């Protein structure tokens, strides 16, 4: 009797589990169309789902369409997401290389590193790599030479801090929160330290290894700093809601590296417009599809940066944006 | 330490204590090292986040608990029916859950809950205000603690504890230990998933990698509690787990306070757990050394 009861209960619980899985399972969007011989095949690999990276992908595909390359008509796009897992990147890169795709687009540094190690002849186009030289993707920004080129999303800590000075002039101690294993963050943080030294500010660092560390790390900065700074850090970007929570409670402004992080509650950034970055990457893709060698196209660094502000956050921490700051903003989130 | 750091440590400590109670059931009462915790924690968080996005934050806590129970059942069945070692069974479930969690989250590795109704921002609008996290988490924790205490004092609860001590004896008494293990692991992972759900609600996001190292945190909490608060009675043991969890958070907050890089924290946790696990052996060795010293001292004085 007891045994039967246990079996029934366990069956019910397992059913609950299965139900919760199927109930929430997304509609599969699988690309099963058999590519015909004439169609060019493009593989897109992205490290993780995250608003900035998604924006790049979407605007890149839009740009290709605008220039006459339509998915399913004259090209086939195979989009793969590694869901934040490095091993998946390897598998995806191998798949792209062994199927002899005509072009591989790699979004974010880890994706690009995985693909570059996999093929030396298929053209590779990276996007959103903060430091292409330091990450070993190319040896020369002007003349990459081999089969690799792309667009960089390097932001300048100096520019962001310049904006911070305009909004909150009295800040002296900056709390830097980032994942020290992300090369893209480390280069920006070094840039921040140089800036701080020149402007006699101090930098208090709080590094994280995983999104579950973020809450305690940010809290540890409270009382020690006047503002919080985070570069385009994937770990911090994933945990942005909790950064905002803690900072708002402590009335600290949070200056970030990406527009998506402002949307998720950061106060302001002077950063990249990912829509434009994706469009630029799309234009390079068109050049390569039309027969240009990837190595002949210089790596592009974004020259124009945009200001993004978050009004809701400003209200929470009791800051008023001046009119000229508001005027210079490309987009203001919140109300 | 500022008041905010203290409050934050208590909030986290209380929520993670629910997870530590789950780890206590598998490791201490069932005597099974169950590593599925890393996966079931995220499972609870994912289920809760998806349901909260659709406007059911309170209901999601219960469903998260049940989903965790299901995950625990799978580990138990792998171990009891397929005779896979408990350690490996847990690892297999943890691995499988990574994919399942992504499925639950609709293929996204990260779900923000900004501007969505969560348990806490609903309660913040009530009289609880700023302390809603602390009070509600504490209420959930005390409820779980009470239910667990009552359950472990029933006949079935005694059988569960006995199974961990000596399953041969329990089997000889005609009890089916397989279903006892099934129930124990289901309960354990249910608590872990509930803790994950509360964490997701409290920090307003879920990340597929947020469960890494959870089992060690749970174990560290259990062991710190045992060392500091003792293991005399069952109630004391349960309360020790809770206090251990809070103490663990305070230790981490203190480590961050004195400027220790968080990258070293995992190493510190591992060392704490290893030392505490080795306590009995260390004590034994020490007593042998002591006895030798007293004996030699005795002989000399003759």
Interface residues (C-beta under 8 A of the other chain):
Chain A: X2 X3 X6 X7 X9 X10 X13 X14 X15 X16 X17 X18 X20 X21 X24 X25 X26 X48 X49 X50 X81 X83 X84 X180 X206 X207 X208 X209 X210 X211 X212 X213 X214 X215 X216 X217 X219 X220 X222 X223 X238 X239 X240 X241 X242 X244 X245 X246 X249 X250 X264 X265
Chain B: X2 X4 X5 X8 X9 X12 X46 X47 X50 X63 X66 X67 X69 X70 X71 X72 X73 X74 X76 X77 X100 X102 X103 X104 X105 X106 X107 X108 X109 X110 X112 X113 X114 X176 X179 X182 X183 X186 X199 X203 X204 X205 X207 X208 X209 X210 X211 X212 X213 X249 X252 X253 X256 X257 X261 X262 X263 X265 X266
